[in-house]
């Protein structure tokens, strides 16, 4: 996590793990296409967190036989990617 900017680290601290995975992915997607890519990535991650991210994160942390940190991170990345591919509009180059 040390290779992230202070803004990115603070943003990740305020998001669920699944929303954080989505945020990091969207930074790469939006950064090359728009001038305000970081803002768009943050807003999309917040929308995701509000709709499903915090619930998924809570389930993964508190379910019986909860996965370890490595599996939790992999599941978070998987759910974030599924959300991005299934529910977000396509990102077009500008």
N, CA, C and O atoms as CSV, one atom per row, in Angstrom:
chain,resi,resn,atom,element,x,y,z
A,1,UNK,N,N,0.815,-1.196,0.000
A,1,UNK,CA,C,0.000,0.000,0.000
A,1,UNK,C,C,0.857,1.257,0.000
A,1,UNK,O,O,0.332,2.354,-0.192
A,2,UNK,N,N,2.140,1.127,0.206
A,2,UNK,CA,C,3.014,2.287,0.290
A,2,UNK,C,C,3.207,2.979,-1.057
A,2,UNK,O,O,3.662,4.123,-1.090
A,3,UNK,N,N,2.874,2.321,-2.168
A,3,UNK,CA,C,3.046,2.953,-3.472
A,3,UNK,C,C,1.850,3.813,-3.872
A,3,UNK,O,O,1.849,4.368,-4.971
A,4,UNK,N,N,0.838,3.942,-3.022
A,4,UNK,CA,C,-0.309,4.791,-3.300
A,4,UNK,C,C,-0.067,6.182,-2.746
A,4,UNK,O,O,0.679,6.360,-1.783
A,5,UNK,N,N,-0.708,7.174,-3.367
A,5,UNK,CA,C,-0.610,8.539,-2.861
A,5,UNK,C,C,-1.358,8.652,-1.537
A,5,UNK,O,O,-2.135,7.770,-1.173
A,6,UNK,N,N,-1.116,9.735,-0.830
A,6,UNK,CA,C,-1.807,9.965,0.438
A,6,UNK,C,C,-3.314,10.013,0.219
A,6,UNK,O,O,-4.074,9.463,1.016
A,7,UNK,N,N,-3.746,10.658,-0.844
A,7,UNK,CA,C,-5.176,10.733,-1.155
A,7,UNK,C,C,-5.756,9.342,-1.396
A,7,UNK,O,O,-6.846,9.030,-0.919
A,8,UNK,N,N,-5.033,8.514,-2.132
A,8,UNK,CA,C,-5.521,7.164,-2.399
A,8,UNK,C,C,-5.575,6.331,-1.123
A,8,UNK,O,O,-6.542,5.598,-0.915
A,9,UNK,N,N,-4.565,6.427,-0.269
A,9,UNK,CA,C,-4.574,5.677,0.995
A,9,UNK,C,C,-5.729,6.114,1.881
A,9,UNK,O,O,-6.399,5.277,2.486
A,10,UNK,N,N,-5.971,7.424,1.963
A,10,UNK,CA,C,-7.083,7.928,2.776
A,10,UNK,C,C,-8.427,7.503,2.201
A,10,UNK,O,O,-9.351,7.190,2.952
A,11,UNK,N,N,-8.544,7.488,0.884
A,11,UNK,CA,C,-9.782,7.044,0.240
A,11,UNK,C,C,-10.032,5.580,0.540
A,11,UNK,O,O,-11.148,5.201,0.895
A,12,UNK,N,N,-8.998,4.745,0.399
A,12,UNK,CA,C,-9.146,3.317,0.669
A,12,UNK,C,C,-9.533,3.056,2.119
A,12,UNK,O,O,-10.272,2.113,2.403
A,13,UNK,N,N,-9.041,3.879,3.032
A,13,UNK,CA,C,-9.362,3.705,4.451
A,13,UNK,C,C,-10.845,3.948,4.718
A,13,UNK,O,O,-11.389,3.419,5.688
A,14,UNK,N,N,-11.506,4.737,3.876
A,14,UNK,CA,C,-12.912,5.049,4.082
A,14,UNK,C,C,-13.872,4.147,3.336
A,14,UNK,O,O,-15.086,4.278,3.494
A,15,UNK,N,N,-13.363,3.240,2.531
A,15,UNK,CA,C,-14.221,2.359,1.741
A,15,UNK,C,C,-14.154,0.935,2.269
A,15,UNK,O,O,-13.186,0.556,2.929
A,16,UNK,N,N,-15.186,0.145,1.976
A,16,UNK,CA,C,-15.111,-1.286,2.279
A,16,UNK,C,C,-14.031,-1.903,1.400
A,16,UNK,O,O,-13.579,-1.282,0.438
A,17,UNK,N,N,-13.624,-3.108,1.727
A,17,UNK,CA,C,-12.560,-3.735,0.939
A,17,UNK,C,C,-12.979,-3.957,-0.507
A,17,UNK,O,O,-12.174,-3.778,-1.421
A,18,UNK,N,N,-14.237,-4.345,-0.723
A,18,UNK,CA,C,-14.684,-4.568,-2.100
A,18,UNK,C,C,-14.748,-3.253,-2.868
A,18,UNK,O,O,-14.377,-3.214,-4.041
A,19,UNK,N,N,-15.207,-2.181,-2.238
A,19,UNK,CA,C,-15.242,-0.877,-2.904
A,19,UNK,C,C,-13.827,-0.367,-3.157
A,19,UNK,O,O,-13.575,0.285,-4.170
A,20,UNK,N,N,-12.906,-0.659,-2.245
A,20,UNK,CA,C,-11.517,-0.272,-2.448
A,20,UNK,C,C,-10.915,-0.956,-3.660
A,20,UNK,O,O,-10.171,-0.337,-4.421
A,21,UNK,N,N,-11.235,-2.234,-3.845
A,21,UNK,CA,C,-10.749,-2.965,-5.021
A,21,UNK,C,C,-11.327,-2.347,-6.299
A,21,UNK,O,O,-10.622,-2.213,-7.299
A,22,UNK,N,N,-12.599,-1.974,-6.264
A,22,UNK,CA,C,-13.219,-1.331,-7.417
A,22,UNK,C,C,-12.573,0.022,-7.688
A,22,UNK,O,O,-12.287,0.359,-8.836
A,23,UNK,N,N,-12.347,0.788,-6.640
A,23,UNK,CA,C,-11.718,2.112,-6.763
A,23,UNK,C,C,-10.351,2.004,-7.445
A,23,UNK,O,O,-10.056,2.767,-8.365
A,24,UNK,N,N,-9.530,1.076,-7.005
A,24,UNK,CA,C,-8.193,0.924,-7.588
A,24,UNK,C,C,-8.267,0.510,-9.054
A,24,UNK,O,O,-7.480,0.981,-9.875
A,25,UNK,N,N,-9.204,-0.363,-9.382
A,25,UNK,CA,C,-9.373,-0.769,-10.774
A,25,UNK,C,C,-9.826,0.410,-11.623
A,25,UNK,O,O,-9.319,0.620,-12.724
A,26,UNK,N,N,-10.779,1.176,-11.111
A,26,UNK,CA,C,-11.315,2.299,-11.877
A,26,UNK,C,C,-10.311,3.431,-12.020
A,26,UNK,O,O,-10.376,4.187,-12.989
A,27,UNK,N,N,-9.388,3.563,-11.082
A,27,UNK,CA,C,-8.333,4.569,-11.253
A,27,UNK,C,C,-7.579,4.313,-12.548
A,27,UNK,O,O,-7.300,5.241,-13.308
A,28,UNK,N,N,-7.253,3.054,-12.793
A,28,UNK,CA,C,-6.553,2.702,-14.029
A,28,UNK,C,C,-7.444,2.918,-15.250
A,28,UNK,O,O,-6.982,3.401,-16.284
A,29,UNK,N,N,-8.717,2.559,-15.127
A,29,UNK,CA,C,-9.635,2.682,-16.263
A,29,UNK,C,C,-9.883,4.147,-16.608
A,29,UNK,O,O,-9.810,4.518,-17.780
A,30,UNK,N,N,-10.169,4.977,-15.629
A,30,UNK,CA,C,-10.549,6.368,-15.879
A,30,UNK,C,C,-9.360,7.305,-16.083
A,30,UNK,O,O,-9.484,8.306,-16.788
A,31,UNK,N,N,-8.241,7.007,-15.495
A,31,UNK,CA,C,-7.118,7.948,-15.497
A,31,UNK,C,C,-6.676,8.321,-16.909
A,31,UNK,O,O,-6.421,9.493,-17.188
A,32,UNK,N,N,-6.584,7.353,-17.787
A,32,UNK,CA,C,-6.128,7.646,-19.137
A,32,UNK,C,C,-7.183,8.279,-20.021
A,32,UNK,O,O,-6.854,8.799,-21.087
A,33,UNK,N,N,-8.437,8.250,-19.612
A,33,UNK,CA,C,-9.517,8.697,-20.486
A,33,UNK,C,C,-10.124,10.038,-20.079
A,33,UNK,O,O,-10.722,10.713,-20.917
A,34,UNK,N,N,-9.987,10.432,-18.843
A,34,UNK,CA,C,-10.614,11.681,-18.406
A,34,UNK,C,C,-9.668,12.453,-17.507
A,34,UNK,O,O,-8.749,11.890,-16.912
A,35,UNK,N,N,-9.910,13.746,-17.418
A,35,UNK,CA,C,-9.079,14.588,-16.562
A,35,UNK,C,C,-9.449,14.427,-15.099
A,35,UNK,O,O,-8.610,14.634,-14.223
A,36,UNK,N,N,-10.659,14.071,-14.830
A,36,UNK,CA,C,-11.082,13.908,-13.430
A,36,UNK,C,C,-11.313,12.431,-13.102
A,36,UNK,O,O,-12.295,12.076,-12.451
A,37,UNK,N,N,-10.407,11.587,-13.556
A,37,UNK,CA,C,-10.543,10.142,-13.372
A,37,UNK,C,C,-10.604,9.715,-11.921
A,37,UNK,O,O,-11.350,8.801,-11.573
A,38,UNK,N,N,-9.819,10.373,-11.060
A,38,UNK,CA,C,-9.814,9.986,-9.654
A,38,UNK,C,C,-11.166,10.277,-8.999
A,38,UNK,O,O,-11.650,9.494,-8.182
A,39,UNK,N,N,-11.762,11.401,-9.364
A,39,UNK,CA,C,-13.079,11.749,-8.820
A,39,UNK,C,C,-14.135,10.765,-9.298
A,39,UNK,O,O,-14.971,10.322,-8.510
A,40,UNK,N,N,-14.106,10.421,-10.569
A,40,UNK,CA,C,-15.073,9.454,-11.102
A,40,UNK,C,C,-14.913,8.089,-10.446
A,40,UNK,O,O,-15.901,7.431,-10.121
A,41,UNK,N,N,-13.670,7.668,-10.254
A,41,UNK,CA,C,-13.413,6.377,-9.602
A,41,UNK,C,C,-13.950,6.390,-8.177
A,41,UNK,O,O,-14.552,5.414,-7.731
A,42,UNK,N,N,-13.736,7.487,-7.463
A,42,UNK,CA,C,-14.216,7.605,-6.092
A,42,UNK,C,C,-15.738,7.571,-6.032
A,42,UNK,O,O,-16.314,6.856,-5.212
A,43,UNK,N,N,-16.385,8.336,-6.892
A,43,UNK,CA,C,-17.857,8.375,-6.881
A,43,UNK,C,C,-18.457,7.020,-7.239
A,43,UNK,O,O,-19.448,6.604,-6.638
A,44,UNK,N,N,-17.870,6.333,-8.207
A,44,UNK,CA,C,-18.366,5.005,-8.579
A,44,UNK,C,C,-18.180,4.018,-7.428
A,44,UNK,O,O,-19.062,3.200,-7.163
A,45,UNK,N,N,-17.036,4.091,-6.743
A,45,UNK,CA,C,-16.783,3.201,-5.603
A,45,UNK,C,C,-17.743,3.505,-4.454
A,45,UNK,O,O,-18.197,2.590,-3.767
A,46,UNK,N,N,-18.053,4.784,-4.244
A,46,UNK,CA,C,-19.016,5.150,-3.189
A,46,UNK,C,C,-20.412,4.629,-3.523
A,46,UNK,O,O,-21.113,4.117,-2.650
A,47,UNK,N,N,-20.811,4.760,-4.782
A,47,UNK,CA,C,-22.115,4.222,-5.195
A,47,UNK,C,C,-22.162,2.714,-4.978
A,47,UNK,O,O,-23.147,2.183,-4.465
A,48,UNK,N,N,-21.100,2.035,-5.369
A,48,UNK,CA,C,-21.018,0.588,-5.173
A,48,UNK,C,C,-21.104,0.250,-3.687
A,48,UNK,O,O,-21.831,-0.664,-3.297
A,49,UNK,N,N,-20.367,0.981,-2.864
A,49,UNK,CA,C,-20.365,0.718,-1.419
A,49,UNK,C,C,-21.760,0.910,-0.833
A,49,UNK,O,O,-22.210,0.125,0.001
A,50,UNK,N,N,-22.434,1.960,-1.281
A,50,UNK,CA,C,-23.774,2.247,-0.773
A,50,UNK,C,C,-24.769,1.165,-1.177
A,50,UNK,O,O,-25.665,0.820,-0.407
A,51,UNK,N,N,-24.609,0.631,-2.385
A,51,UNK,CA,C,-25.567,-0.348,-2.889
A,51,UNK,C,C,-25.279,-1.766,-2.402
A,51,UNK,O,O,-26.193,-2.455,-1.950
A,52,UNK,N,N,-24.024,-2.215,-2.485
A,52,UNK,CA,C,-23.739,-3.603,-2.105
A,52,UNK,C,C,-22.409,-3.828,-1.392
A,52,UNK,O,O,-22.273,-4.801,-0.651
A,53,UNK,N,N,-21.446,-2.968,-1.594
A,53,UNK,CA,C,-20.090,-3.213,-1.105
A,53,UNK,C,C,-19.968,-3.406,0.389
A,53,UNK,O,O,-19.314,-4.346,0.841
A,54,UNK,N,N,-20.584,-2.535,1.161
A,54,UNK,CA,C,-20.468,-2.652,2.614
A,54,UNK,C,C,-21.160,-3.914,3.126
A,54,UNK,O,O,-20.709,-4.520,4.098
A,55,UNK,N,N,-22.251,-4.310,2.476
A,55,UNK,CA,C,-22.946,-5.542,2.874
A,55,UNK,C,C,-22.097,-6.778,2.573
A,55,UNK,O,O,-21.975,-7.673,3.410
A,56,UNK,N,N,-21.517,-6.821,1.384
A,56,UNK,CA,C,-20.649,-7.947,1.041
A,56,UNK,C,C,-19.443,-8.025,1.974
A,56,UNK,O,O,-19.052,-9.109,2.410
A,57,UNK,N,N,-18.866,-6.879,2.272
A,57,UNK,CA,C,-17.705,-6.852,3.161
A,57,UNK,C,C,-18.082,-7.359,4.557
A,57,UNK,O,O,-17.334,-8.119,5.172
A,58,UNK,N,N,-19.230,-6.936,5.040
A,58,UNK,CA,C,-19.681,-7.395,6.366
A,58,UNK,C,C,-19.910,-8.905,6.381
A,58,UNK,O,O,-19.524,-9.590,7.328
A,59,UNK,N,N,-20.537,-9.411,5.333
A,59,UNK,CA,C,-20.780,-10.856,5.246
A,59,UNK,C,C,-19.458,-11.613,5.235
A,59,UNK,O,O,-19.293,-12.590,5.966
A,60,UNK,N,N,-18.523,-11.169,4.415
A,60,UNK,CA,C,-17.239,-11.861,4.311
A,60,UNK,C,C,-16.459,-11.840,5.624
A,60,UNK,O,O,-15.713,-12.774,5.918
A,61,UNK,N,N,-16.627,-10.790,6.404
A,61,UNK,CA,C,-15.882,-10.681,7.670
A,61,UNK,C,C,-16.539,-11.446,8.819
A,61,UNK,O,O,-15.840,-11.940,9.704
A,62,UNK,N,N,-17.858,-11.550,8.820
A,62,UNK,CA,C,-18.555,-12.077,9.995
A,62,UNK,C,C,-19.261,-13.409,9.783
A,62,UNK,O,O,-19.901,-13.908,10.708
A,63,UNK,N,N,-19.166,-13.993,8.610
A,63,UNK,CA,C,-19.845,-15.266,8.386
A,63,UNK,C,C,-19.094,-16.393,9.107
A,63,UNK,O,O,-17.891,-16.282,9.344
A,64,UNK,N,N,-19.793,-17.463,9.450
A,64,UNK,CA,C,-19.102,-18.604,10.063
A,64,UNK,C,C,-18.049,-19.155,9.089
A,64,UNK,O,O,-18.328,-19.354,7.907
A,65,UNK,N,N,-16.870,-19.389,9.590
A,65,UNK,CA,C,-15.777,-19.865,8.740
A,65,UNK,C,C,-15.288,-18.800,7.784
A,65,UNK,O,O,-14.933,-19.098,6.644
A,66,UNK,N,N,-15.267,-17.553,8.243
A,66,UNK,CA,C,-14.871,-16.428,7.389
A,66,UNK,C,C,-13.499,-16.681,6.766
A,66,UNK,O,O,-12.610,-17.229,7.418
A,67,UNK,N,N,-13.328,-16.283,5.506
A,67,UNK,CA,C,-12.050,-16.521,4.837
A,67,UNK,C,C,-10.931,-15.678,5.452
A,67,UNK,O,O,-11.176,-14.645,6.075
A,68,UNK,N,N,-9.707,-16.145,5.260
A,68,UNK,CA,C,-8.548,-15.397,5.723
A,68,UNK,C,C,-8.352,-14.133,4.899
A,68,UNK,O,O,-9.057,-13.915,3.913
A,69,UNK,N,N,-7.397,-13.301,5.299
A,69,UNK,CA,C,-7.193,-12.018,4.607
A,69,UNK,C,C,-6.886,-12.154,3.110
A,69,UNK,O,O,-7.357,-11.350,2.304
A,70,UNK,N,N,-6.102,-13.163,2.742
A,70,UNK,CA,C,-5.742,-13.319,1.332
A,70,UNK,C,C,-6.962,-13.710,0.493
A,70,UNK,O,O,-7.187,-13.152,-0.581
A,71,UNK,N,N,-7.733,-14.657,0.980
A,71,UNK,CA,C,-8.939,-15.082,0.264
A,71,UNK,C,C,-9.965,-13.955,0.258
A,71,UNK,O,O,-10.659,-13.754,-0.739
A,72,UNK,N,N,-10.065,-13.225,1.355
A,72,UNK,CA,C,-10.983,-12.086,1.436
A,72,UNK,C,C,-10.627,-11.054,0.364
A,72,UNK,O,O,-11.512,-10.541,-0.320
A,73,UNK,N,N,-9.347,-10.751,0.217
A,73,UNK,CA,C,-8.912,-9.778,-0.794
A,73,UNK,C,C,-9.229,-10.281,-2.201
A,73,UNK,O,O,-9.652,-9.501,-3.055
A,74,UNK,N,N,-9.028,-11.576,-2.450
A,74,UNK,CA,C,-9.334,-12.137,-3.766
A,74,UNK,C,C,-10.831,-12.100,-4.055
A,74,UNK,O,O,-11.242,-11.772,-5.168
A,75,UNK,N,N,-11.640,-12.433,-3.063
A,75,UNK,CA,C,-13.095,-12.368,-3.239
A,75,UNK,C,C,-13.555,-10.927,-3.454
A,75,UNK,O,O,-14.442,-10.670,-4.267
A,76,UNK,N,N,-12.954,-9.998,-2.730
A,76,UNK,CA,C,-13.302,-8.585,-2.898
A,76,UNK,C,C,-13.010,-8.125,-4.321
A,76,UNK,O,O,-13.833,-7.453,-4.943
A,77,UNK,N,N,-11.848,-8.484,-4.828
A,77,UNK,CA,C,-11.494,-8.112,-6.203
A,77,UNK,C,C,-12.458,-8.759,-7.198
A,77,UNK,O,O,-12.858,-8.128,-8.177
A,78,UNK,N,N,-12.828,-10.008,-6.952
A,78,UNK,CA,C,-13.764,-10.705,-7.839
A,78,UNK,C,C,-15.121,-10.002,-7.857
A,78,UNK,O,O,-15.664,-9.735,-8.930
A,79,UNK,N,N,-15.673,-9.700,-6.680
A,79,UNK,CA,C,-16.984,-9.043,-6.615
A,79,UNK,C,C,-16.935,-7.654,-7.250
A,79,UNK,O,O,-17.876,-7.252,-7.935
A,80,UNK,N,N,-15.859,-6.930,-7.029
A,80,UNK,CA,C,-15.717,-5.598,-7.626
A,80,UNK,C,C,-15.670,-5.694,-9.147
A,80,UNK,O,O,-16.302,-4.892,-9.834
A,81,UNK,N,N,-14.930,-6.666,-9.684
A,81,UNK,CA,C,-14.879,-6.846,-11.139
A,81,UNK,C,C,-16.232,-7.254,-11.705
A,81,UNK,O,O,-16.636,-6.760,-12.757
A,82,UNK,N,N,-16.931,-8.140,-11.026
A,82,UNK,CA,C,-18.263,-8.545,-11.489
A,82,UNK,C,C,-19.181,-7.335,-11.537
A,82,UNK,O,O,-19.935,-7.163,-12.495
A,83,UNK,N,N,-19.124,-6.497,-10.511
A,83,UNK,CA,C,-19.955,-5.298,-10.483
A,83,UNK,C,C,-19.601,-4.394,-11.663
A,83,UNK,O,O,-20.483,-3.891,-12.359
A,84,UNK,N,N,-18.322,-4.200,-11.875
A,84,UNK,CA,C,-17.879,-3.312,-12.948
A,84,UNK,C,C,-18.338,-3.820,-14.307
A,84,UNK,O,O,-18.813,-3.031,-15.124
A,85,UNK,N,N,-18.209,-5.106,-14.566
A,85,UNK,CA,C,-18.581,-5.655,-15.868
A,85,UNK,C,C,-20.083,-5.807,-16.050
A,85,UNK,O,O,-20.576,-5.697,-17.173
A,86,UNK,N,N,-20.823,-6.057,-14.977
A,86,UNK,CA,C,-22.251,-6.339,-15.115
A,86,UNK,C,C,-23.161,-5.130,-14.898
A,86,UNK,O,O,-24.242,-5.063,-15.481
A,87,UNK,N,N,-22.738,-4.174,-14.066
A,87,UNK,CA,C,-23.676,-3.123,-13.684
A,87,UNK,C,C,-23.225,-1.704,-14.023
A,87,UNK,O,O,-24.035,-0.778,-13.971
A,88,UNK,N,N,-21.968,-1.517,-14.365
A,88,UNK,CA,C,-21.506,-0.166,-14.714
A,88,UNK,C,C,-21.606,0.032,-16.215
A,88,UNK,O,O,-21.402,-0.903,-16.989
A,89,UNK,N,N,-21.924,1.271,-16.628
A,89,UNK,CA,C,-21.944,1.531,-18.066
A,89,UNK,C,C,-20.527,1.415,-18.636
A,89,UNK,O,O,-19.540,1.578,-17.918
A,90,UNK,N,N,-20.447,1.133,-19.930
A,90,UNK,CA,C,-19.145,1.006,-20.581
A,90,UNK,C,C,-18.421,2.342,-20.551
A,90,UNK,O,O,-19.037,3.395,-20.716
A,91,UNK,N,N,-17.117,2.295,-20.341
A,91,UNK,CA,C,-16.292,3.498,-20.336
A,91,UNK,C,C,-15.722,3.664,-21.733
A,91,UNK,O,O,-15.062,2.772,-22.267
A,92,UNK,N,N,-15.992,4.826,-22.312
A,92,UNK,CA,C,-15.515,5.090,-23.661
A,92,UNK,C,C,-14.359,6.070,-23.611
A,92,UNK,O,O,-14.367,7.009,-22.815
A,93,UNK,N,N,-13.377,5.856,-24.451
A,93,UNK,CA,C,-12.223,6.764,-24.526
A,93,UNK,C,C,-12.698,8.120,-25.029
A,93,UNK,O,O,-13.547,8.209,-25.915
A,94,UNK,N,N,-12.135,9.172,-24.445
A,94,UNK,CA,C,-12.511,10.528,-24.859
A,94,UNK,C,C,-11.345,11.201,-25.538
A,94,UNK,O,O,-11.457,12.351,-25.962
